[in-house]
């Protein structure tokens, strides 16, 4: 995949998602305003009256707004998205269009999974476009209710490489921290930033290679451990994701707000760690089986693998049924090789995954 063009020559794509009213269009307007003079193609997919007003967004003739047919950019419209991307590619190659990046804004009801898969399923698209990151906007005022009532909003958080919380000024600090803690349990790997009216640091969401594991690990080798303390503590492994905040126990650092007493989130995350190396053939067999059984419920999974007989880290990632690994940086003399993997998905059986991965370690019975 992506063998015919080097990464620096591929067109980066940012997927901008978030539930209805979270502030995606406000953020998109900010990006186009700040990046004006650089050429941006926007693929926009909203239900009828939510459609982008071109006069609102286009700052000059360098931007292209392409609207997909009404409906979600999901299975039913994915064909439209593939045709649109290939049409943009052909026009750019023919000199009819000139753009440097693509921003795809999904409808607020969309599951980002099929959108992400589009960039790996078609060879022409996979060779020409580089999926840079999934950026999810969450509404601080309505986020808790949306997560309670709309399973798609949980998927949007689960797929995110960056999470922006809008409208923080409309809630008190306790409610904001409760929402933030809940988002962390759904996705412990994505940095979370509060933004006002789309006033985000664009360097933190554009050209970040958030979907490219190799790049993000070069920047922050310990991102699973250090970005969010919640992801690193062993007590996280014992949490059932549909627990009541008030029942966490003495070691839990989640804010206890009885105002939001119970959240039965379908999407959750867990981290697997080991200082022992994997047996490559055992691991390949186990992961192959896991993907066959649980692939539809696996949103994102990625990590650093310590493999027997390999003197460098292996970088592993997957989306639903698609999974791959590639060599990363060599282990240095003062590094202790170890495995860190994060799995984000719908009601995944953590015990089965953990036990299976442990059986793949060298020396396991």
Buried (B, 14 or more C-beta within 10 A) or exposed (E): EBEEBEEEEBBBBBBBBBBBBBBBBBBBBBBBEBBBEEBBBBBBBBEEEBBBEEEEBBBEEBBBBBBBEEBBBBEEBBEBBBEBBBEBBEBBEEEEBEBEBBBBBBBBBBBBBBBBBBBBEBEEBBBBBBBBBBBBBBBBBBBBEBBBEBBBBBBBBBBBBBBBBBBBEEBEEEBBBBBBBBBBBBBBBBBBEBBEEBEBEBEBBBEBBBBBBBBBBEEEBEBBBEBBEBBBBEEBEEBEBEBEBEEBEEEBEBBBBEEBEEBEBBBBBBBBBBEBBBBBEBBBEBBEEBBEEBBEBBBBBBBBBBBBEBEEBBBBBBBBEBBEBEEBBEBEEEEEBBBBBBBBBBBBBBEEBBEBBEEBBBEEE
